């Protein structure tokens, strides 16, 4: 059976059979230029139960979180889907056991997936969140270290968050 392929640049009236060759074929158009990723590169380490408590509190209000990773720490500003409740979360770099940020930026992921992973951690286990590929967007790695060492990959979501102003509260 023949597969009919039509070259987009030069339509042909004759059927073309699909073949596999090792010789380079001439390009009919310019290859797409790859855009440099603008996601953060970081390594954060803290106690698993502390991270689970943080994510549980935030997950009661929102499902997907877009965290800002900066040299100062981990931050989040988000509204619930009904736009009634705002979450403002700041975790300074001093609160982490290890904190290394090579490139600042935002990262979004599903909190329920992260909580499923964190439920597997023991009381004394630590969690390392790592995003380190410089060229392409890779999954967020969650390393759970304790009696055993395990790694889980969380898919990164496209951030749809708008910039929210910090509310001014009076005492």
mmCIF file of the C-alpha atoms, coordinates in Angstrom:
data_MODEL
# 
_entry.id   MODEL 
# 
loop_
_atom_site.group_PDB 
_atom_site.id 
_atom_site.type_symbol 
_atom_site.label_atom_id 
_atom_site.label_alt_id 
_atom_site.label_comp_id 
_atom_site.label_asym_id 
_atom_site.label_entity_id 
_atom_site.label_seq_id 
_atom_site.pdbx_PDB_ins_code 
_atom_site.Cartn_x 
_atom_site.Cartn_y 
_atom_site.Cartn_z 
_atom_site.occupancy 
_atom_site.B_iso_or_equiv 
_atom_site.pdbx_formal_charge 
_atom_site.auth_seq_id 
_atom_site.auth_comp_id 
_atom_site.auth_asym_id 
_atom_site.auth_atom_id 
_atom_site.pdbx_PDB_model_num 
ATOM 1   C CA . UNK A 1 1   ? 0.000   0.000  0.000  1.00 0.00 ? 1   UNK A CA 1 
ATOM 2   C CA . UNK A 1 2   ? 1.357   3.423  -0.865 1.00 0.00 ? 2   UNK A CA 1 
ATOM 3   C CA . UNK A 1 3   ? 1.291   6.426  1.436  1.00 0.00 ? 3   UNK A CA 1 
ATOM 4   C CA . UNK A 1 4   ? 0.615   9.606  -0.487 1.00 0.00 ? 4   UNK A CA 1 
ATOM 5   C CA . UNK A 1 5   ? 2.606   12.575 0.711  1.00 0.00 ? 5   UNK A CA 1 
ATOM 6   C CA . UNK A 1 6   ? 2.331   16.047 -0.711 1.00 0.00 ? 6   UNK A CA 1 
ATOM 7   C CA . UNK A 1 7   ? 5.172   18.483 -0.315 1.00 0.00 ? 7   UNK A CA 1 
ATOM 8   C CA . UNK A 1 8   ? 3.717   21.769 0.891  1.00 0.00 ? 8   UNK A CA 1 
ATOM 9   C CA . UNK A 1 9   ? 6.212   23.913 -0.996 1.00 0.00 ? 9   UNK A CA 1 
ATOM 10  C CA . UNK A 1 10  ? 5.821   22.186 -4.392 1.00 0.00 ? 10  UNK A CA 1 
ATOM 11  C CA . UNK A 1 11  ? 2.534   20.373 -4.998 1.00 0.00 ? 11  UNK A CA 1 
ATOM 12  C CA . UNK A 1 12  ? 2.893   17.325 -7.208 1.00 0.00 ? 12  UNK A CA 1 
ATOM 13  C CA . UNK A 1 13  ? 0.399   15.326 -9.192 1.00 0.00 ? 13  UNK A CA 1 
ATOM 14  C CA . UNK A 1 14  ? 2.307   12.030 -8.950 1.00 0.00 ? 14  UNK A CA 1 
ATOM 15  C CA . UNK A 1 15  ? 1.964   9.824  -5.868 1.00 0.00 ? 15  UNK A CA 1 
ATOM 16  C CA . UNK A 1 16  ? 5.098   9.739  -3.758 1.00 0.00 ? 16  UNK A CA 1 
ATOM 17  C CA . UNK A 1 17  ? 6.060   6.691  -1.724 1.00 0.00 ? 17  UNK A CA 1 
ATOM 18  C CA . UNK A 1 18  ? 7.428   7.149  1.752  1.00 0.00 ? 18  UNK A CA 1 
ATOM 19  C CA . UNK A 1 19  ? 11.049  6.054  2.069  1.00 0.00 ? 19  UNK A CA 1 
ATOM 20  C CA . UNK A 1 20  ? 13.588  6.163  4.832  1.00 0.00 ? 20  UNK A CA 1 
ATOM 21  C CA . UNK A 1 21  ? 17.066  7.360  3.899  1.00 0.00 ? 21  UNK A CA 1 
ATOM 22  C CA . UNK A 1 22  ? 20.077  8.389  5.866  1.00 0.00 ? 22  UNK A CA 1 
ATOM 23  C CA . UNK A 1 23  ? 21.044  11.107 3.401  1.00 0.00 ? 23  UNK A CA 1 
ATOM 24  C CA . UNK A 1 24  ? 20.190  14.675 4.401  1.00 0.00 ? 24  UNK A CA 1 
ATOM 25  C CA . UNK A 1 25  ? 17.212  16.087 2.585  1.00 0.00 ? 25  UNK A CA 1 
ATOM 26  C CA . UNK A 1 26  ? 17.178  19.731 1.422  1.00 0.00 ? 26  UNK A CA 1 
ATOM 27  C CA . UNK A 1 27  ? 15.121  21.963 3.678  1.00 0.00 ? 27  UNK A CA 1 
ATOM 28  C CA . UNK A 1 28  ? 12.191  23.685 2.037  1.00 0.00 ? 28  UNK A CA 1 
ATOM 29  C CA . UNK A 1 29  ? 11.876  26.296 4.763  1.00 0.00 ? 29  UNK A CA 1 
ATOM 30  C CA . UNK A 1 30  ? 13.836  27.715 7.678  1.00 0.00 ? 30  UNK A CA 1 
ATOM 31  C CA . UNK A 1 31  ? 13.717  25.580 10.846 1.00 0.00 ? 31  UNK A CA 1 
ATOM 32  C CA . UNK A 1 32  ? 11.829  27.264 13.666 1.00 0.00 ? 32  UNK A CA 1 
ATOM 33  C CA . UNK A 1 33  ? 14.080  29.131 16.040 1.00 0.00 ? 33  UNK A CA 1 
ATOM 34  C CA . UNK A 1 34  ? 13.836  27.856 19.585 1.00 0.00 ? 34  UNK A CA 1 
ATOM 35  C CA . UNK A 1 35  ? 12.898  30.436 22.168 1.00 0.00 ? 35  UNK A CA 1 
ATOM 36  C CA . UNK A 1 36  ? 15.001  30.458 25.315 1.00 0.00 ? 36  UNK A CA 1 
ATOM 37  C CA . UNK A 1 37  ? 12.951  29.334 28.271 1.00 0.00 ? 37  UNK A CA 1 
ATOM 38  C CA . UNK A 1 38  ? 12.140  31.975 30.870 1.00 0.00 ? 38  UNK A CA 1 
ATOM 39  C CA . UNK A 1 39  ? 11.362  29.636 33.749 1.00 0.00 ? 39  UNK A CA 1 
ATOM 40  C CA . UNK A 1 40  ? 13.271  29.729 37.026 1.00 0.00 ? 40  UNK A CA 1 
ATOM 41  C CA . UNK A 1 41  ? 16.203  27.450 37.817 1.00 0.00 ? 41  UNK A CA 1 
ATOM 42  C CA . UNK A 1 42  ? 16.317  26.536 41.480 1.00 0.00 ? 42  UNK A CA 1 
ATOM 43  C CA . UNK A 1 43  ? 16.915  23.971 44.240 1.00 0.00 ? 43  UNK A CA 1 
ATOM 44  C CA . UNK A 1 44  ? 14.884  24.285 47.446 1.00 0.00 ? 44  UNK A CA 1 
ATOM 45  C CA . UNK A 1 45  ? 15.097  21.910 50.409 1.00 0.00 ? 45  UNK A CA 1 
ATOM 46  C CA . UNK A 1 46  ? 12.893  21.729 53.516 1.00 0.00 ? 46  UNK A CA 1 
ATOM 47  C CA . UNK A 1 47  ? 11.115  19.262 55.794 1.00 0.00 ? 47  UNK A CA 1 
ATOM 48  C CA . UNK A 1 48  ? 8.419   17.268 54.006 1.00 0.00 ? 48  UNK A CA 1 
ATOM 49  C CA . UNK A 1 49  ? 5.798   17.814 56.700 1.00 0.00 ? 49  UNK A CA 1 
ATOM 50  C CA . UNK A 1 50  ? 6.340   21.586 56.638 1.00 0.00 ? 50  UNK A CA 1 
ATOM 51  C CA . UNK A 1 51  ? 5.871   21.678 52.857 1.00 0.00 ? 51  UNK A CA 1 
ATOM 52  C CA . UNK A 1 52  ? 2.809   19.436 53.136 1.00 0.00 ? 52  UNK A CA 1 
ATOM 53  C CA . UNK A 1 53  ? 1.247   21.816 55.695 1.00 0.00 ? 53  UNK A CA 1 
ATOM 54  C CA . UNK A 1 54  ? 1.944   24.808 53.431 1.00 0.00 ? 54  UNK A CA 1 
ATOM 55  C CA . UNK A 1 55  ? 0.527   23.162 50.303 1.00 0.00 ? 55  UNK A CA 1 
ATOM 56  C CA . UNK A 1 56  ? -2.516  21.836 52.220 1.00 0.00 ? 56  UNK A CA 1 
ATOM 57  C CA . UNK A 1 57  ? -3.392  25.316 53.484 1.00 0.00 ? 57  UNK A CA 1 
ATOM 58  C CA . UNK A 1 58  ? -3.039  26.870 50.030 1.00 0.00 ? 58  UNK A CA 1 
ATOM 59  C CA . UNK A 1 59  ? -4.897  23.979 48.309 1.00 0.00 ? 59  UNK A CA 1 
ATOM 60  C CA . UNK A 1 60  ? -8.010  24.654 50.404 1.00 0.00 ? 60  UNK A CA 1 
ATOM 61  C CA . UNK A 1 61  ? -8.406  27.868 48.420 1.00 0.00 ? 61  UNK A CA 1 
ATOM 62  C CA . UNK A 1 62  ? -6.791  27.277 45.003 1.00 0.00 ? 62  UNK A CA 1 
ATOM 63  C CA . UNK A 1 63  ? -6.047  24.194 42.870 1.00 0.00 ? 63  UNK A CA 1 
ATOM 64  C CA . UNK A 1 64  ? -3.148  25.421 40.751 1.00 0.00 ? 64  UNK A CA 1 
ATOM 65  C CA . UNK A 1 65  ? -0.484  27.670 42.232 1.00 0.00 ? 65  UNK A CA 1 
ATOM 66  C CA . UNK A 1 66  ? 1.903   30.015 40.440 1.00 0.00 ? 66  UNK A CA 1 
ATOM 67  C CA . UNK A 1 67  ? 4.868   30.574 42.732 1.00 0.00 ? 67  UNK A CA 1 
ATOM 68  C CA . UNK A 1 68  ? 7.398   33.361 42.263 1.00 0.00 ? 68  UNK A CA 1 
ATOM 69  C CA . UNK A 1 69  ? 10.948  32.129 42.916 1.00 0.00 ? 69  UNK A CA 1 
ATOM 70  C CA . UNK A 1 70  ? 13.373  34.943 43.762 1.00 0.00 ? 70  UNK A CA 1 
ATOM 71  C CA . UNK A 1 71  ? 16.609  35.451 45.658 1.00 0.00 ? 71  UNK A CA 1 
ATOM 72  C CA . UNK A 1 72  ? 14.488  36.542 48.651 1.00 0.00 ? 72  UNK A CA 1 
ATOM 73  C CA . UNK A 1 73  ? 12.409  33.353 48.829 1.00 0.00 ? 73  UNK A CA 1 
ATOM 74  C CA . UNK A 1 74  ? 9.207   31.721 47.621 1.00 0.00 ? 74  UNK A CA 1 
ATOM 75  C CA . UNK A 1 75  ? 6.109   33.898 47.116 1.00 0.00 ? 75  UNK A CA 1 
ATOM 76  C CA . UNK A 1 76  ? 2.536   33.404 45.985 1.00 0.00 ? 76  UNK A CA 1 
ATOM 77  C CA . UNK A 1 77  ? -0.357  35.778 45.358 1.00 0.00 ? 77  UNK A CA 1 
ATOM 78  C CA . UNK A 1 78  ? -3.499  34.147 44.030 1.00 0.00 ? 78  UNK A CA 1 
ATOM 79  C CA . UNK A 1 79  ? -7.264  34.488 44.005 1.00 0.00 ? 79  UNK A CA 1 
ATOM 80  C CA . UNK A 1 80  ? -9.751  31.665 44.415 1.00 0.00 ? 80  UNK A CA 1 
ATOM 81  C CA . UNK A 1 81  ? -11.851 30.830 41.324 1.00 0.00 ? 81  UNK A CA 1 
ATOM 82  C CA . UNK A 1 82  ? -14.779 32.884 42.667 1.00 0.00 ? 82  UNK A CA 1 
ATOM 83  C CA . UNK A 1 83  ? -12.445 35.868 43.150 1.00 0.00 ? 83  UNK A CA 1 
ATOM 84  C CA . UNK A 1 84  ? -13.541 36.250 46.781 1.00 0.00 ? 84  UNK A CA 1 
ATOM 85  C CA . UNK A 1 85  ? -10.474 35.090 48.720 1.00 0.00 ? 85  UNK A CA 1 
ATOM 86  C CA . UNK A 1 86  ? -6.864  36.092 48.105 1.00 0.00 ? 86  UNK A CA 1 
ATOM 87  C CA . UNK A 1 87  ? -3.878  34.021 49.222 1.00 0.00 ? 87  UNK A CA 1 
ATOM 88  C CA . UNK A 1 88  ? -0.695  35.971 49.957 1.00 0.00 ? 88  UNK A CA 1 
ATOM 89  C CA . UNK A 1 89  ? 2.146   33.651 50.920 1.00 0.00 ? 89  UNK A CA 1 
ATOM 90  C CA . UNK A 1 90  ? 5.788   34.598 51.559 1.00 0.00 ? 90  UNK A CA 1 
ATOM 91  C CA . UNK A 1 91  ? 8.408   32.046 52.625 1.00 0.00 ? 91  UNK A CA 1 
ATOM 92  C CA . UNK A 1 92  ? 11.837  33.657 53.079 1.00 0.00 ? 92  UNK A CA 1 
ATOM 93  C CA . UNK A 1 93  ? 15.012  31.906 51.956 1.00 0.00 ? 93  UNK A CA 1 
ATOM 94  C CA . UNK A 1 94  ? 16.186  31.641 55.584 1.00 0.00 ? 94  UNK A CA 1 
ATOM 95  C CA . UNK A 1 95  ? 13.297  29.250 56.355 1.00 0.00 ? 95  UNK A CA 1 
ATOM 96  C CA . UNK A 1 96  ? 14.654  26.626 53.926 1.00 0.00 ? 96  UNK A CA 1 
ATOM 97  C CA . UNK A 1 97  ? 17.343  24.100 54.810 1.00 0.00 ? 97  UNK A CA 1 
ATOM 98  C CA . UNK A 1 98  ? 18.913  24.790 51.417 1.00 0.00 ? 98  UNK A CA 1 
ATOM 99  C CA . UNK A 1 99  ? 17.979  27.545 48.997 1.00 0.00 ? 99  UNK A CA 1 
ATOM 100 C CA . UNK A 1 100 ? 19.668  28.087 45.651 1.00 0.00 ? 100 UNK A CA 1 
ATOM 101 C CA . UNK A 1 101 ? 18.231  30.191 42.827 1.00 0.00 ? 101 UNK A CA 1 
ATOM 102 C CA . UNK A 1 102 ? 20.198  30.523 39.608 1.00 0.00 ? 102 UNK A CA 1 
ATOM 103 C CA . UNK A 1 103 ? 17.454  32.260 37.640 1.00 0.00 ? 103 UNK A CA 1 
ATOM 104 C CA . UNK A 1 104 ? 14.369  33.922 39.097 1.00 0.00 ? 104 UNK A CA 1 
ATOM 105 C CA . UNK A 1 105 ? 10.906  33.474 37.647 1.00 0.00 ? 105 UNK A CA 1 
ATOM 106 C CA . UNK A 1 106 ? 7.483   31.898 38.051 1.00 0.00 ? 106 UNK A CA 1 
ATOM 107 C CA . UNK A 1 107 ? 6.497   28.253 38.161 1.00 0.00 ? 107 UNK A CA 1 
ATOM 108 C CA . UNK A 1 108 ? 2.954   26.865 38.136 1.00 0.00 ? 108 UNK A CA 1 
ATOM 109 C CA . UNK A 1 109 ? 1.876   23.362 39.108 1.00 0.00 ? 109 UNK A CA 1 
ATOM 110 C CA . UNK A 1 110 ? -1.110  21.436 40.443 1.00 0.00 ? 110 UNK A CA 1 
ATOM 111 C CA . UNK A 1 111 ? -1.141  21.387 44.239 1.00 0.00 ? 111 UNK A CA 1 
ATOM 112 C CA . UNK A 1 112 ? -3.189  18.180 44.521 1.00 0.00 ? 112 UNK A CA 1 
ATOM 113 C CA . UNK A 1 113 ? -0.486  16.288 42.596 1.00 0.00 ? 113 UNK A CA 1 
ATOM 114 C CA . UNK A 1 114 ? 2.197   17.694 44.882 1.00 0.00 ? 114 UNK A CA 1 
ATOM 115 C CA . UNK A 1 115 ? 0.166   16.722 47.958 1.00 0.00 ? 115 UNK A CA 1 
ATOM 116 C CA . UNK A 1 116 ? -0.212  13.140 46.693 1.00 0.00 ? 116 UNK A CA 1 
ATOM 117 C CA . UNK A 1 117 ? 3.578   12.931 46.500 1.00 0.00 ? 117 UNK A CA 1 
ATOM 118 C CA . UNK A 1 118 ? 4.087   14.545 49.911 1.00 0.00 ? 118 UNK A CA 1 
ATOM 119 C CA . UNK A 1 119 ? 1.723   12.051 51.580 1.00 0.00 ? 119 UNK A CA 1 
ATOM 120 C CA . UNK A 1 120 ? 4.356   9.380  50.811 1.00 0.00 ? 120 UNK A CA 1 
ATOM 121 C CA . UNK A 1 121 ? 6.970   11.167 52.921 1.00 0.00 ? 121 UNK A CA 1 
ATOM 122 C CA . UNK A 1 122 ? 7.836   10.143 56.466 1.00 0.00 ? 122 UNK A CA 1 
ATOM 123 C CA . UNK A 1 123 ? 7.903   12.436 59.511 1.00 0.00 ? 123 UNK A CA 1 
ATOM 124 C CA . UNK A 1 124 ? 11.641  13.122 59.304 1.00 0.00 ? 124 UNK A CA 1 
ATOM 125 C CA . UNK A 1 125 ? 11.998  13.098 55.487 1.00 0.00 ? 125 UNK A CA 1 
ATOM 126 C CA . UNK A 1 126 ? 13.143  16.143 53.584 1.00 0.00 ? 126 UNK A CA 1 
ATOM 127 C CA . UNK A 1 127 ? 11.921  17.310 50.192 1.00 0.00 ? 127 UNK A CA 1 
ATOM 128 C CA . UNK A 1 128 ? 14.010  18.937 47.518 1.00 0.00 ? 128 UNK A CA 1 
ATOM 129 C CA . UNK A 1 129 ? 12.216  20.819 44.772 1.00 0.00 ? 129 UNK A CA 1 
ATOM 130 C CA . UNK A 1 130 ? 14.482  21.029 41.721 1.00 0.00 ? 130 UNK A CA 1 
ATOM 131 C CA . UNK A 1 131 ? 14.028  22.666 38.347 1.00 0.00 ? 131 UNK A CA 1 
ATOM 132 C CA . UNK A 1 132 ? 17.358  22.783 36.646 1.00 0.00 ? 132 UNK A CA 1 
ATOM 133 C CA . UNK A 1 133 ? 17.351  22.339 32.880 1.00 0.00 ? 133 UNK A CA 1 
ATOM 134 C CA . UNK A 1 134 ? 18.646  25.486 31.235 1.00 0.00 ? 134 UNK A CA 1 
ATOM 135 C CA . UNK A 1 135 ? 17.366  24.894 27.705 1.00 0.00 ? 135 UNK A CA 1 
ATOM 136 C CA . UNK A 1 136 ? 13.957  23.238 27.831 1.00 0.00 ? 136 UNK A CA 1 
ATOM 137 C CA . UNK A 1 137 ? 11.126  23.183 30.316 1.00 0.00 ? 137 UNK A CA 1 
ATOM 138 C CA . UNK A 1 138 ? 11.336  19.969 32.307 1.00 0.00 ? 138 UNK A CA 1 
ATOM 139 C CA . UNK A 1 139 ? 9.012   18.624 34.975 1.00 0.00 ? 139 UNK A CA 1 
ATOM 140 C CA . UNK A 1 140 ? 9.454   19.838 38.520 1.00 0.00 ? 140 UNK A CA 1 
ATOM 141 C CA . UNK A 1 141 ? 11.426  17.183 40.389 1.00 0.00 ? 141 UNK A CA 1 
ATOM 142 C CA . UNK A 1 142 ? 10.384  16.394 43.962 1.00 0.00 ? 142 UNK A CA 1 
ATOM 143 C CA . UNK A 1 143 ? 13.089  14.404 45.746 1.00 0.00 ? 143 UNK A CA 1 
ATOM 144 C CA . UNK A 1 144 ? 11.978  12.802 49.010 1.00 0.00 ? 144 UNK A CA 1 
ATOM 145 C CA . UNK A 1 145 ? 14.971  11.840 51.126 1.00 0.00 ? 145 UNK A CA 1 
ATOM 146 C CA . UNK A 1 146 ? 14.900  9.951  54.398 1.00 0.00 ? 146 UNK A CA 1 
ATOM 147 C CA . UNK A 1 147 ? 15.188  6.240  54.996 1.00 0.00 ? 147 UNK A CA 1 
ATOM 148 C CA . UNK A 1 148 ? 14.736  5.863  51.231 1.00 0.00 ? 148 UNK A CA 1 
ATOM 149 C CA . UNK A 1 149 ? 15.403  8.256  48.356 1.00 0.00 ? 149 UNK A CA 1 
ATOM 150 C CA . UNK A 1 150 ? 12.659  8.729  45.781 1.00 0.00 ? 150 UNK A CA 1 
ATOM 151 C CA . UNK A 1 151 ? 12.076  11.202 42.980 1.00 0.00 ? 151 UNK A CA 1 
ATOM 152 C CA . UNK A 1 152 ? 8.729   12.255 41.516 1.00 0.00 ? 152 UNK A CA 1 
ATOM 153 C CA . UNK A 1 153 ? 8.114   14.494 38.504 1.00 0.00 ? 153 UNK A CA 1 
ATOM 154 C CA . UNK A 1 154 ? 5.305   17.043 38.535 1.00 0.00 ? 154 UNK A CA 1 
ATOM 155 C CA . UNK A 1 155 ? 4.202   18.568 35.242 1.00 0.00 ? 155 UNK A CA 1 
ATOM 156 C CA . UNK A 1 156 ? 4.678   22.304 34.929 1.00 0.00 ? 156 UNK A CA 1 
ATOM 157 C CA . UNK A 1 157 ? 1.565   24.248 33.969 1.00 0.00 ? 157 UNK A CA 1 
ATOM 158 C CA . UNK A 1 158 ? 1.305   27.374 31.888 1.00 0.00 ? 158 UNK A CA 1 
ATOM 159 C CA . UNK A 1 159 ? 0.865   30.312 34.217 1.00 0.00 ? 159 UNK A CA 1 
ATOM 160 C CA . UNK A 1 160 ? -2.392  32.166 33.672 1.00 0.00 ? 160 UNK A CA 1 
ATOM 161 C CA . UNK A 1 161 ? -2.026  34.370 36.726 1.00 0.00 ? 161 UNK A CA 1 
ATOM 162 C CA . UNK A 1 162 ? -2.387  38.103 36.424 1.00 0.00 ? 162 UNK A CA 1 
ATOM 163 C CA . UNK A 1 163 ? -0.385  40.450 38.600 1.00 0.00 ? 163 UNK A CA 1 
ATOM 164 C CA . UNK A 1 164 ? -2.396  41.048 41.748 1.00 0.00 ? 164 UNK A CA 1 
ATOM 165 C CA . UNK A 1 165 ? -1.848  44.069 43.950 1.00 0.00 ? 165 UNK A CA 1 
ATOM 166 C CA . UNK A 1 166 ? -1.144  43.415 47.606 1.00 0.00 ? 166 UNK A CA 1 
ATOM 167 C CA . UNK A 1 167 ? -4.147  44.565 49.650 1.00 0.00 ? 167 UNK A CA 1 
ATOM 168 C CA . UNK A 1 168 ? -3.578  47.364 52.136 1.00 0.00 ? 168 UNK A CA 1 
ATOM 169 C CA . UNK A 1 169 ? -4.886  46.344 55.532 1.00 0.00 ? 169 UNK A CA 1 
ATOM 170 C CA . UNK A 1 170 ? -5.279  48.634 58.522 1.00 0.00 ? 170 UNK A CA 1 
ATOM 171 C CA . UNK A 1 171 ? -4.414  47.427 62.022 1.00 0.00 ? 171 UNK A CA 1 
# 
